[in-house]
Amino acid sequence: MEVEIAHQFAQEAGKKIIDYLRLMAGKVLQLSGKPAWRAIVGHASSSGIEIVSPLAKEFAEKGGKVRFIIGMDYDKDAERSIRRLWELQKEIQWQFGKESFKARLFFSPNKDKIMHIKMHWMLSGESRNEAHYVLIGSQNLSKGGLSKNSELAVCLSLSPKDMKEIMEFQKIWEKYRDSKNAIPIKTFIQKKVLYWKGS
């Protein structure tokens, strides 16, 4: 396992969190196989979704699968971020097929215990014998988190030798993906149901 510190300092020019994501994507997309990008983030803004949309399209264009799980425990910008995420899903699926991009909205049942994870996991294929790159840190999927705020993260480069860690990330991903609190955005839009408290 290789570890790199990703530091985005607001008062200085330099590499941003989005740059680290692009570097990870570049490594994955140059390899053979069907790439995947799995992201779990506690909050997303419409501007943040806009920033990562070209990268999501690049994955889809390469035959990859993009899966986002976005926390909905912050009401700020929720309507706009849901609308932008839904537009992105429709656009990518129209171009590259229904399996190319799928988003889920995560609604914590208890607002005192919210989902606050920020993880991006990019892999070169769906078998365990692939290259895996994981970024975990303080950043939300927002313009500030990706390019403006002071943020700190670690980038992990994993190989089949790191199977224990890969399996741990797989368990975490499946726990949130399969949770009853993770609503497919299409279901949310079609039913026009507001899941968060107070709506």
KOLVOTOR-384530 format. One record per atom (N, C-alpha, C): residue in three letters; chain; x negated, y negated, z. Coordinates in nm, 4 decimals, padded with zeros to 6 digits. Example, Ala and Ser with C-alpha at 12.3 -4.5 7.8 and 13.67 -1.06 7.14 Angstrom:
REM KOLVOTOR-384530
ala	A	-01.3190	00.5690	00.7800
ala	A	-01.2300	00.4500	00.7800
ala	A	-01.3200	00.3300	00.7800
ser	A	-01.2850	00.2250	00.7080
ser	A	-01.3670	00.1060	00.7140
ser	A	-01.2900	-00.0030	00.7870
REM end
This chain:
REM KOLVOTOR-384530
met	A	-00.0837	00.1194	00.0000
met	A	00.0000	00.0000	00.0000
met	A	-00.0874	-00.1246	00.0000
glu	A	-00.0533	-00.2176	-00.0867
glu	A	-00.1225	-00.3458	-00.0894
glu	A	-00.0270	-00.4546	-00.0396
val	A	-00.0806	-00.5487	00.0360
val	A	00.0007	-00.6555	00.0950
val	A	-00.0547	-00.7908	00.0543
glu	A	00.0337	-00.8791	00.0103
glu	A	-00.0045	-01.0163	-00.0229
glu	A	00.0885	-01.1118	00.0514
ile	A	00.0316	-01.2164	00.1075
ile	A	00.1118	-01.3185	00.1763
ile	A	00.1614	-01.4196	00.0743
ala	A	00.2910	-01.4447	00.0752
ala	A	00.3515	-01.5448	-00.0130
ala	A	00.3938	-01.6642	00.0723
his	A	00.3199	-01.7741	00.0599
his	A	00.3484	-01.8936	00.1400
his	A	00.3865	-02.0082	00.0481
gln	A	00.5050	-02.0579	00.0682
gln	A	00.5538	-02.1738	-00.0069
gln	A	00.5610	-02.2911	00.0904
phe	A	00.4705	-02.3874	00.0724
phe	A	00.4615	-02.5022	00.1641
phe	A	00.5235	-02.6237	00.0973
ala	A	00.6254	-02.6793	00.1609
ala	A	00.7056	-02.7851	00.0975
ala	A	00.6239	-02.9084	00.0636
gln	A	00.5200	-02.9370	00.1419
gln	A	00.4442	-03.0604	00.1237
gln	A	00.3290	-03.0463	00.0234
glu	A	00.3166	-02.9299	-00.0385
glu	A	00.2068	-02.9098	-00.1326
glu	A	00.2563	-02.8467	-00.2620
ala	A	00.1894	-02.8825	-00.3708
ala	A	00.2138	-02.8114	-00.4955
ala	A	00.1466	-02.6749	-00.4851
gly	A	00.1949	-02.5811	-00.5571
gly	A	00.1369	-02.4473	-00.5520
gly	A	00.2409	-02.3432	-00.5877
lys	A	00.2069	-02.2171	-00.5673
lys	A	00.2978	-02.1094	-00.6025
lys	A	00.4239	-02.1141	-00.5166
lys	A	00.5344	-02.0917	-00.5824
lys	A	00.6638	-02.0897	-00.5160
lys	A	00.7117	-01.9450	-00.5045
ile	A	00.8131	-01.9243	-00.4228
ile	A	00.8675	-01.7903	-00.4070
ile	A	00.9150	-01.7352	-00.5409
ile	A	00.9758	-01.8190	-00.6228
ile	A	01.0213	-01.7729	-00.7542
ile	A	00.9024	-01.7279	-00.8393
asp	A	00.7865	-01.7894	-00.8208
asp	A	00.6672	-01.7476	-00.8944
asp	A	00.6244	-01.6063	-00.8539
tyr	A	00.6337	-01.5768	-00.7252
tyr	A	00.5998	-01.4423	-00.6789
tyr	A	00.6981	-01.3402	-00.7355
leu	A	00.8252	-01.3758	-00.7414
leu	A	00.9237	-01.2855	-00.8009
leu	A	00.8941	-01.2627	-00.9490
arg	A	00.8548	-01.3681	-01.0183
arg	A	00.8201	-01.3535	-01.1600
arg	A	00.6972	-01.2643	-01.1785
leu	A	00.5997	-01.2768	-01.0904
leu	A	00.4809	-01.1928	-01.0982
leu	A	00.5164	-01.0461	-01.0753
met	A	00.6012	-01.0216	-00.9751
met	A	00.6465	-00.8852	-00.9494
met	A	00.7198	-00.8297	-01.0705
ala	A	00.8090	-00.9104	-01.1275
ala	A	00.8858	-00.8675	-01.2439
ala	A	00.7940	-00.8370	-01.3613
gly	A	00.6923	-00.9213	-01.3815
gly	A	00.5991	-00.8995	-01.4911
gly	A	00.5276	-00.7659	-01.4802
lys	A	00.4906	-00.7281	-01.3584
lys	A	00.4230	-00.6006	-01.3373
lys	A	00.5170	-00.4831	-01.3658
val	A	00.6407	-00.4963	-01.3227
val	A	00.7383	-00.3886	-01.3413
val	A	00.7776	-00.3752	-01.4879
leu	A	00.8023	-00.4869	-01.5521
leu	A	00.8563	-00.4838	-01.6879
leu	A	00.7546	-00.4403	-01.7926
gln	A	00.6266	-00.4456	-01.7591
gln	A	00.5257	-00.4021	-01.8562
gln	A	00.5053	-00.2505	-01.8533
leu	A	00.5646	-00.1838	-01.7549
leu	A	00.5516	-00.0392	-01.7432
leu	A	00.6650	00.0304	-01.8177
ser	A	00.6427	00.1542	-01.8547
ser	A	00.7479	00.2308	-01.9215
ser	A	00.8526	00.2726	-01.8189
gly	A	00.9686	00.3078	-01.8669
gly	A	01.0766	00.3458	-01.7771
gly	A	01.1843	00.2395	-01.7733
lys	A	01.2891	00.2674	-01.6981
lys	A	01.3992	00.1729	-01.6857
lys	A	01.3853	00.0959	-01.5544
pro	A	01.3511	-00.0308	-01.5623
pro	A	01.3254	-00.1081	-01.4408
pro	A	01.4535	-00.1384	-01.3629
ala	A	01.4360	-00.1697	-01.2369
ala	A	01.5491	-00.2077	-01.1523
ala	A	01.5075	-00.3208	-01.0594
trp	A	01.6029	-00.4055	-01.0285
trp	A	01.5834	-00.5144	-00.9318
trp	A	01.6978	-00.5059	-00.8327
arg	A	01.6642	-00.4780	-00.7094
arg	A	01.7630	-00.4661	-00.6027
arg	A	01.7377	-00.5763	-00.5012
ala	A	01.8350	-00.6604	-00.4816
ala	A	01.8183	-00.7736	-00.3901
ala	A	01.9286	-00.7733	-00.2857
ile	A	01.8890	-00.7945	-00.1614
ile	A	01.9833	-00.8185	-00.0517
ile	A	01.9446	-00.9516	00.0094
val	A	02.0351	-01.0482	00.0062
val	A	02.0048	-01.1797	00.0628
val	A	02.1237	-01.2300	00.1448
gly	A	02.0917	-01.2958	00.2548
gly	A	02.1961	-01.3422	00.3450
gly	A	02.2775	-01.4572	00.2916
his	A	02.2228	-01.5314	00.1973
his	A	02.2947	-01.6475	00.1431
his	A	02.2424	-01.6773	00.0038
ala	A	02.3326	-01.7175	-00.0843
ala	A	02.2938	-01.7612	-00.2186
ala	A	02.3703	-01.8875	-00.2536
ser	A	02.3039	-01.9777	-00.3209
ser	A	02.3699	-02.0991	-00.3707
ser	A	02.3807	-02.0884	-00.5220
ser	A	02.4678	-02.1682	-00.5790
ser	A	02.4820	-02.1675	-00.7246
ser	A	02.3513	-02.2062	-00.7926
ser	A	02.2776	-02.3010	-00.7332
ser	A	02.1494	-02.3427	-00.7929
ser	A	02.0455	-02.2318	-00.7833
gly	A	02.0477	-02.1538	-00.6748
gly	A	01.9555	-02.0425	-00.6617
gly	A	01.9845	-01.9334	-00.7630
ile	A	02.1115	-01.9044	-00.7834
ile	A	02.1507	-01.8044	-00.8830
ile	A	02.1074	-01.8504	-01.0218
glu	A	02.1195	-01.9799	-01.0469
glu	A	02.0766	-02.0357	-01.1754
glu	A	01.9269	-02.0139	-01.1970
ile	A	01.8483	-02.0298	-01.0920
ile	A	01.7028	-02.0148	-01.1032
ile	A	01.6635	-01.8720	-01.1388
val	A	01.7309	-01.7734	-01.0808
val	A	01.6914	-01.6338	-01.1060
val	A	01.7627	-01.5728	-01.2270
ser	A	01.8586	-01.6430	-01.2841
ser	A	01.9347	-01.5845	-01.3955
ser	A	01.8478	-01.5461	-01.5155
pro	A	01.7464	-01.6261	-01.5567
pro	A	01.6621	-01.5807	-01.6687
pro	A	01.5884	-01.4510	-01.6384
leu	A	01.5463	-01.4340	-01.5133
leu	A	01.4759	-01.3130	-01.4731
leu	A	01.5704	-01.1929	-01.4757
ala	A	01.6930	-01.2138	-01.4301
ala	A	01.7927	-01.1059	-01.4333
ala	A	01.8209	-01.0640	-01.5772
lys	A	01.8306	-01.1610	-01.6664
lys	A	01.8556	-01.1300	-01.8079
lys	A	01.7378	-01.0555	-01.8691
glu	A	01.6164	-01.0903	-01.8258
glu	A	01.4977	-01.0224	-01.8777
glu	A	01.4981	-00.8754	-01.8366
phe	A	01.5353	-00.8474	-01.7123
phe	A	01.5471	-00.7091	-01.6678
phe	A	01.6498	-00.6346	-01.7525
ala	A	01.7662	-00.6967	-01.7718
ala	A	01.8731	-00.6325	-01.8482
ala	A	01.8309	-00.6079	-01.9925
glu	A	01.7588	-00.7022	-02.0489
glu	A	01.7136	-00.6904	-02.1871
glu	A	01.6183	-00.5721	-02.2049
lys	A	01.5434	-00.5409	-02.0982
lys	A	01.4493	-00.4289	-02.1018
lys	A	01.5176	-00.2961	-02.0693
gly	A	01.6501	-00.2983	-02.0589
gly	A	01.7234	-00.1768	-02.0265
gly	A	01.7330	-00.1488	-01.8783
gly	A	01.7020	-00.2483	-01.7967
gly	A	01.7018	-00.2298	-01.6525
gly	A	01.8368	-00.2526	-01.5882
lys	A	01.8408	-00.2271	-01.4580
lys	A	01.9613	-00.2463	-01.3787
lys	A	01.9336	-00.3479	-01.2681
val	A	02.0144	-00.4523	-01.2644
val	A	02.0026	-00.5547	-01.1606
val	A	02.1197	-00.5377	-01.0655
arg	A	02.0894	-00.5317	-00.9359
arg	A	02.1923	-00.5167	-00.8339
arg	A	02.1687	-00.6190	-00.7238
phe	A	02.2649	-00.7065	-00.7018
phe	A	02.2551	-00.8079	-00.5973
phe	A	02.3610	-00.7815	-00.4907
ile	A	02.3217	-00.7928	-00.3647
ile	A	02.4150	-00.7930	-00.2518
ile	A	02.3959	-00.9260	-00.1811
ile	A	02.4994	-01.0076	-00.1817
ile	A	02.4894	-01.1458	-00.1325
ile	A	02.5770	-01.1640	-00.0097
gly	A	02.5177	-01.2126	00.0978
gly	A	02.5934	-01.2392	00.2198
gly	A	02.6868	-01.3579	00.2029
met	A	02.8056	-01.3441	00.2606
met	A	02.9079	-01.4479	00.2499
met	A	02.9451	-01.5049	00.3863
asp	A	02.8496	-01.5078	00.4770
asp	A	02.8783	-01.5547	00.6115
asp	A	02.8580	-01.7049	00.6287
tyr	A	02.8081	-01.7712	00.5244
tyr	A	02.7985	-01.9161	00.5248
tyr	A	02.9032	-01.9696	00.4268
asp	A	02.9887	-02.0587	00.4724
asp	A	03.0940	-02.1113	00.3847
asp	A	03.0414	-02.2146	00.2861
lys	A	02.9280	-02.2767	00.3189
lys	A	02.8741	-02.3818	00.2346
lys	A	02.8443	-02.3296	00.0942
asp	A	02.8994	-02.3922	-00.0049
asp	A	02.8734	-02.3614	-00.1466
asp	A	02.9250	-02.2233	-00.1878
ala	A	03.0069	-02.1590	-00.1003
ala	A	03.0486	-02.0218	-00.1289
ala	A	03.1286	-02.0120	-00.2577
glu	A	03.2238	-02.0998	-00.2771
glu	A	03.3081	-02.0908	-00.3962
glu	A	03.2257	-02.1081	-00.5232
arg	A	03.1355	-02.2052	-00.5239
arg	A	03.0529	-02.2279	-00.6429
arg	A	02.9555	-02.1142	-00.6671
ser	A	02.8984	-02.0597	-00.5592
ser	A	02.8015	-01.9512	-00.5766
ser	A	02.8710	-01.8248	-00.6262
ile	A	02.9914	-01.7964	-00.5765
ile	A	03.0667	-01.6804	-00.6243
ile	A	03.1006	-01.6982	-00.7714
arg	A	03.1453	-01.8179	-00.8076
arg	A	03.1818	-01.8436	-00.9469
arg	A	03.0609	-01.8277	-01.0388
arg	A	02.9448	-01.8798	-00.9967
arg	A	02.8252	-01.8699	-01.0816
arg	A	02.7771	-01.7251	-01.0913
leu	A	02.7838	-01.6520	-00.9814
leu	A	02.7434	-01.5119	-00.9816
leu	A	02.8347	-01.4290	-01.0716
trp	A	02.9634	-01.4569	-01.0665
trp	A	03.0607	-01.3873	-01.1511
trp	A	03.0364	-01.4190	-01.2986
glu	A	03.0083	-01.5436	-01.3287
glu	A	02.9775	-01.5818	-01.4666
glu	A	02.8520	-01.5104	-01.5166
leu	A	02.7507	-01.5010	-01.4294
leu	A	02.6267	-01.4345	-01.4677
leu	A	02.6510	-01.2860	-01.4930
gln	A	02.7296	-01.2225	-01.4066
gln	A	02.7583	-01.0805	-01.4255
gln	A	02.8312	-01.0574	-01.5576
lys	A	02.9323	-01.1373	-01.5854
lys	A	03.0070	-01.1209	-01.7104
lys	A	02.9166	-01.1421	-01.8321
glu	A	02.8335	-01.2450	-01.8255
glu	A	02.7453	-01.2771	-01.9380
glu	A	02.6472	-01.1639	-01.9668
ile	A	02.5814	-01.1135	-01.8604
ile	A	02.4823	-01.0084	-01.8794
ile	A	02.5490	-00.8780	-01.9222
gln	A	02.6630	-00.8453	-01.8625
gln	A	02.7317	-00.7222	-01.9014
gln	A	02.7811	-00.7286	-02.0458
trp	A	02.8239	-00.8446	-02.0886
trp	A	02.8703	-00.8598	-02.2269
trp	A	02.7556	-00.8372	-02.3257
gln	A	02.6371	-00.8844	-02.2879
gln	A	02.5211	-00.8711	-02.3760
gln	A	02.4570	-00.7327	-02.3702
phe	A	02.4515	-00.6757	-02.2478
phe	A	02.3675	-00.5572	-02.2293
phe	A	02.4408	-00.4364	-02.1705
gly	A	02.5697	-00.4452	-02.1470
gly	A	02.6447	-00.3307	-02.0969
gly	A	02.6803	-00.3429	-01.9497
lys	A	02.7795	-00.2644	-01.9090
lys	A	02.8357	-00.2765	-01.7741
lys	A	02.7387	-00.2377	-01.6632
glu	A	02.6416	-00.1521	-01.6939
glu	A	02.5484	-00.1084	-01.5902
glu	A	02.4294	-00.2027	-01.5734
ser	A	02.4211	-00.3034	-01.6570
ser	A	02.3033	-00.3908	-01.6559
ser	A	02.2970	-00.4819	-01.5338
phe	A	02.4128	-00.5253	-01.4852
phe	A	02.4141	-00.6194	-01.3726
phe	A	02.5415	-00.5975	-01.2915
lys	A	02.5251	-00.5784	-01.1616
lys	A	02.6401	-00.5672	-01.0718
lys	A	02.6086	-00.6382	-00.9405
ala	A	02.7034	-00.7190	-00.8958
ala	A	02.6853	-00.7924	-00.7708
ala	A	02.7928	-00.7518	-00.6705
arg	A	02.7538	-00.7516	-00.5449
arg	A	02.8480	-00.7277	-00.4355
arg	A	02.8399	-00.8445	-00.3379
leu	A	02.9519	-00.8747	-00.2758
leu	A	02.9593	-00.9794	-00.1742
leu	A	02.9734	-00.9120	-00.0385
phe	A	02.8847	-00.9478	00.0532
phe	A	02.8843	-00.8823	00.1848
phe	A	02.9472	-00.9744	00.2886
phe	A	03.0555	-00.9265	00.3502
phe	A	03.1271	-01.0021	00.4518
phe	A	03.1088	-00.9331	00.5866
ser	A	03.0340	-00.9932	00.6762
ser	A	03.0125	-00.9334	00.8079
ser	A	03.1426	-00.9336	00.8867
pro	A	03.1767	-00.8211	00.9496
pro	A	03.3019	-00.8151	01.0252
pro	A	03.3008	-00.9015	01.1503
asn	A	03.1814	-00.9302	01.2004
asn	A	03.1669	-01.0108	01.3216
asn	A	03.0785	-01.1300	01.2889
lys	A	03.1344	-01.2495	01.2964
lys	A	03.0590	-01.3692	01.2581
lys	A	02.9484	-01.4042	01.3571
asp	A	02.9452	-01.3361	01.4707
asp	A	02.8347	-01.3548	01.5644
asp	A	02.7181	-01.2618	01.5332
lys	A	02.7400	-01.1693	01.4376
lys	A	02.6364	-01.0726	01.3992
lys	A	02.6323	-01.0659	01.2472
ile	A	02.5735	-01.1668	01.1868
ile	A	02.5789	-01.1790	01.0411
ile	A	02.4653	-01.1028	00.9739
met	A	02.4822	-01.0776	00.8460
met	A	02.3763	-01.0155	00.7660
met	A	02.2793	-01.1244	00.7231
his	A	02.1535	-01.1092	00.7624
his	A	02.0560	-01.2168	00.7443
his	A	01.9302	-01.1692	00.6719
ile	A	01.9412	-01.0605	00.5978
ile	A	01.8269	-01.0009	00.5284
ile	A	01.7898	-01.0832	00.4056
lys	A	01.6618	-01.0842	00.3739
lys	A	01.6136	-01.1424	00.2474
lys	A	01.5112	-01.0473	00.1883
met	A	01.5561	-00.9617	00.0983
met	A	01.4694	-00.8601	00.0403
met	A	01.4911	-00.8514	-00.1106
his	A	01.3816	-00.8487	-00.1842
his	A	01.3838	-00.8233	-00.3283
his	A	01.2968	-00.7010	-00.3534
trp	A	01.3553	-00.6005	-00.4147
trp	A	01.2853	-00.4748	-00.4414
trp	A	01.2895	-00.4495	-00.5916
met	A	01.1747	-00.4524	-00.6544
met	A	01.1651	-00.4287	-00.7981
met	A	01.0880	-00.3001	-00.8214
leu	A	01.1413	-00.2133	-00.9073
leu	A	01.0776	-00.0860	-00.9349
leu	A	01.0808	-00.0558	-01.0831
ser	A	00.9822	00.0204	-01.1259
ser	A	00.9659	00.0438	-01.2695
ser	A	01.0564	00.1541	-01.3224
gly	A	01.1221	00.2253	-01.2347
gly	A	01.2147	00.3309	-01.2747
gly	A	01.2842	00.3849	-01.1524
glu	A	01.3823	00.4717	-01.1725
glu	A	01.4639	00.5175	-01.0611
glu	A	01.4097	00.6418	-00.9924
ser	A	01.3063	00.7043	-01.0469
ser	A	01.2473	00.8173	-00.9766
ser	A	01.1544	00.7654	-00.8674
arg	A	01.1183	00.8512	-00.7774
arg	A	01.0330	00.8093	-00.6661
arg	A	00.8877	00.7916	-00.7093
asn	A	00.8514	00.8458	-00.8233
asn	A	00.7124	00.8383	-00.8693
asn	A	00.6897	00.7159	-00.9566
glu	A	00.7376	00.6038	-00.9128
glu	A	00.7287	00.4805	-00.9892
glu	A	00.6557	00.3746	-00.9086
ala	A	00.6259	00.2634	-00.9746
ala	A	00.5679	00.1488	-00.9041
ala	A	00.6800	00.0717	-00.8353
his	A	00.6555	00.0315	-00.7134
his	A	00.7549	-00.0412	-00.6346
his	A	00.6917	-00.1695	-00.5814
tyr	A	00.7643	-00.2794	-00.5942
tyr	A	00.7191	-00.4081	-00.5408
tyr	A	00.8319	-00.4664	-00.4565
val	A	00.8004	-00.5041	-00.3344
val	A	00.9017	-00.5541	-00.2419
val	A	00.8571	-00.6877	-00.1857
leu	A	00.9464	-00.7846	-00.1872
leu	A	00.9212	-00.9143	-00.1246
leu	A	01.0221	-00.9322	-00.0120
ile	A	00.9719	-00.9526	00.1080
ile	A	01.0560	-00.9729	00.2261
ile	A	01.0085	-01.0988	00.2958
gly	A	01.1014	-01.1892	00.3269
gly	A	01.0590	-01.3121	00.3918
gly	A	01.1733	-01.3953	00.4434
ser	A	01.1492	-01.5235	00.4557
ser	A	01.2456	-01.6154	00.5161
ser	A	01.3413	-01.6773	00.4159
gln	A	01.3163	-01.6586	00.2860
gln	A	01.3851	-01.7339	00.1818
gln	A	01.5247	-01.6792	00.1492
asn	A	01.6206	-01.7700	00.1384
asn	A	01.7504	-01.7355	00.0814
asn	A	01.7428	-01.7466	-00.0705
leu	A	01.8503	-01.7042	-00.1358
leu	A	01.8581	-01.7178	-00.2814
leu	A	01.9178	-01.8555	-00.3120
ser	A	01.8397	-01.9554	-00.2840
ser	A	01.8816	-02.0941	-00.3032
ser	A	01.7669	-02.1701	-00.3680
lys	A	01.7958	-02.2883	-00.4181
lys	A	01.6903	-02.3692	-00.4787
lys	A	01.5818	-02.4009	-00.3763
gly	A	01.6248	-02.4332	-00.2547
gly	A	01.5285	-02.4614	-00.1493
gly	A	01.4439	-02.3402	-00.1152
gly	A	01.5100	-02.2262	-00.0966
gly	A	01.4381	-02.1051	-00.0596
gly	A	01.3422	-02.0563	-00.1662
leu	A	01.3779	-02.0767	-00.2924
leu	A	01.2967	-02.0256	-00.4028
leu	A	01.1881	-02.1217	-00.4492
ser	A	01.2069	-02.2531	-00.4201
ser	A	01.1126	-02.3459	-00.4822
ser	A	01.0820	-02.4737	-00.4049
lys	A	01.1540	-02.5044	-00.2968
lys	A	01.1344	-02.6353	-00.2346
lys	A	01.1002	-02.6306	-00.0863
asn	A	01.1641	-02.5450	-00.0101
asn	A	01.1420	-02.5405	00.1344
asn	A	01.0062	-02.4788	00.1682
ser	A	00.9662	-02.4932	00.2917
ser	A	00.8526	-02.4174	00.3431
ser	A	00.9035	-02.2775	00.3792
glu	A	00.8491	-02.1769	00.3140
glu	A	00.8936	-02.0389	00.3329
glu	A	00.7719	-01.9480	00.3444
leu	A	00.7910	-01.8353	00.4104
leu	A	00.6837	-01.7377	00.4255
leu	A	00.7383	-01.5982	00.3981
ala	A	00.6657	-01.5209	00.3182
ala	A	00.7093	-01.3858	00.2844
ala	A	00.5870	-01.2968	00.2669
val	A	00.6119	-01.1670	00.2625
val	A	00.5076	-01.0716	00.2289
val	A	00.5496	-00.9960	00.1028
cys	A	00.4538	-00.9728	00.0147
cys	A	00.4757	-00.8942	-00.1067
cys	A	00.4046	-00.7603	-00.0884
leu	A	00.4802	-00.6531	-00.0999
leu	A	00.4254	-00.5192	-00.0843
leu	A	00.4190	-00.4499	-00.2200
ser	A	00.3052	-00.3921	-00.2515
ser	A	00.2898	-00.3094	-00.3708
ser	A	00.2812	-00.1651	-00.3250
leu	A	00.3796	-00.0841	-00.3639
leu	A	00.3892	00.0538	-00.3167
leu	A	00.3711	00.1509	-00.4324
ser	A	00.3100	00.2629	-00.4022
ser	A	00.2894	00.3697	-00.5002
ser	A	00.3512	00.4968	-00.4439
pro	A	00.3537	00.6054	-00.5220
pro	A	00.4066	00.7321	-00.4683
pro	A	00.3373	00.7784	-00.3398
lys	A	00.2168	00.7313	-00.3140
lys	A	00.1494	00.7654	-00.1884
lys	A	00.2212	00.7052	-00.0673
asp	A	00.2998	00.6016	-00.0922
asp	A	00.3709	00.5338	00.0164
asp	A	00.5161	00.5814	00.0239
met	A	00.5361	00.7117	00.0103
met	A	00.6713	00.7651	00.0013
met	A	00.7531	00.7385	00.1276
lys	A	00.6904	00.7406	00.2439
lys	A	00.7632	00.7150	00.3682
lys	A	00.8267	00.5765	00.3646
glu	A	00.7491	00.4763	00.3241
glu	A	00.8016	00.3394	00.3181
glu	A	00.9063	00.3253	00.2077
ile	A	00.8824	00.3892	00.0933
ile	A	00.9793	00.3829	-00.0162
ile	A	01.1131	00.4410	00.0277
met	A	01.1089	00.5527	00.0987
met	A	01.2331	00.6144	00.1459
met	A	01.3040	00.5278	00.2488
glu	A	01.2273	00.4557	00.3294
glu	A	01.2896	00.3635	00.4255
glu	A	01.3632	00.2514	00.3530
phe	A	01.2990	00.1956	00.2488
phe	A	01.3666	00.0921	00.1704
phe	A	01.4899	00.1491	00.1005
gln	A	01.4818	00.2733	00.0560
gln	A	01.5963	00.3366	-00.0086
gln	A	01.7129	00.3505	00.0896
lys	A	01.6840	00.3904	00.2122
lys	A	01.7888	00.4040	00.3146
lys	A	01.8533	00.2695	00.3446
ile	A	01.7702	00.1669	00.3559
ile	A	01.8232	00.0330	00.3828
ile	A	01.9130	-00.0119	00.2690
trp	A	01.8653	00.0077	00.1456
trp	A	01.9445	-00.0330	00.0295
trp	A	02.0793	00.0392	00.0276
glu	A	02.0780	00.1694	00.0475
glu	A	02.2017	00.2470	00.0423
glu	A	02.2971	00.2093	00.1549
lys	A	02.2431	00.1748	00.2713
lys	A	02.3289	00.1364	00.3836
lys	A	02.4121	00.0133	00.3497
tyr	A	02.3510	-00.0859	00.2874
tyr	A	02.4238	-00.2085	00.2539
tyr	A	02.5057	-00.1926	00.1262
arg	A	02.4512	-00.1218	00.0288
arg	A	02.5248	-00.1001	-00.0961
arg	A	02.6541	-00.0232	-00.0719
asp	A	02.6480	00.0770	00.0159
asp	A	02.7629	00.1648	00.0384
asp	A	02.8539	00.1184	00.1516
ser	A	02.8183	00.0087	00.2162
ser	A	02.9001	-00.0415	00.3266
ser	A	03.0382	-00.0867	00.2779
lys	A	03.1401	-00.0628	00.3587
lys	A	03.2750	-00.1090	00.3251
lys	A	03.2835	-00.2614	00.3246
asn	A	03.1827	-00.3261	00.3829
asn	A	03.1795	-00.4726	00.3865
asn	A	03.1179	-00.5332	00.2614
ala	A	03.0629	-00.4488	00.1735
ala	A	03.0022	-00.4963	00.0488
ala	A	03.1049	-00.4805	-00.0633
ile	A	03.1698	-00.5888	-00.0984
ile	A	03.2801	-00.5878	-00.1943
ile	A	03.2270	-00.6185	-00.3348
pro	A	03.2522	-00.5316	-00.4333
pro	A	03.2133	-00.5670	-00.5705
pro	A	03.2750	-00.7009	-00.6107
ile	A	03.1951	-00.7866	-00.6709
ile	A	03.2448	-00.9205	-00.7027
ile	A	03.3653	-00.9146	-00.7970
lys	A	03.3683	-00.8151	-00.8842
lys	A	03.4829	-00.8004	-00.9745
lys	A	03.6105	-00.7741	-00.8962
thr	A	03.6023	-00.6893	-00.7934
thr	A	03.7181	-00.6617	-00.7082
thr	A	03.7640	-00.7884	-00.6371
phe	A	03.6667	-00.8620	-00.5857
phe	A	03.6981	-00.9868	-00.5155
phe	A	03.7707	-01.0847	-00.6076
ile	A	03.7200	-01.1018	-00.7272
ile	A	03.7786	-01.1963	-00.8217
ile	A	03.9175	-01.1502	-00.8663
gln	A	03.9303	-01.0237	-00.8994
gln	A	04.0570	-00.9735	-00.9522
gln	A	04.1682	-00.9771	-00.8488
lys	A	04.1341	-00.9455	-00.7231
lys	A	04.2366	-00.9448	-00.6179
lys	A	04.2617	-01.0837	-00.5611
lys	A	04.1675	-01.1743	-00.5927
lys	A	04.1784	-01.3113	-00.5413
lys	A	04.2016	-01.3112	-00.3887
val	A	04.1206	-01.2284	-00.3223
val	A	04.1305	-01.2182	-00.1776
val	A	04.0120	-01.2907	-00.1147
leu	A	04.0366	-01.3681	-00.0116
leu	A	03.9295	-01.4327	00.0630
leu	A	03.9028	-01.3493	00.1885
tyr	A	03.7825	-01.2935	00.1958
tyr	A	03.7520	-01.2003	00.3026
tyr	A	03.6968	-01.2676	00.4283
trp	A	03.6462	-01.3892	00.4144
trp	A	03.5824	-01.4465	00.5314
trp	A	03.6852	-01.5067	00.6268
lys	A	03.6484	-01.5087	00.7500
lys	A	03.7364	-01.5541	00.8567
lys	A	03.7751	-01.6999	00.8361
gly	A	03.8977	-01.7295	00.8616
gly	A	03.9452	-01.8671	00.8533
gly	A	04.0022	-01.9036	00.7199
ser	A	03.9992	-01.8138	00.6223
ser	A	04.0505	-01.8446	00.4902
ser	A	04.2001	-01.8187	00.4825
REM end
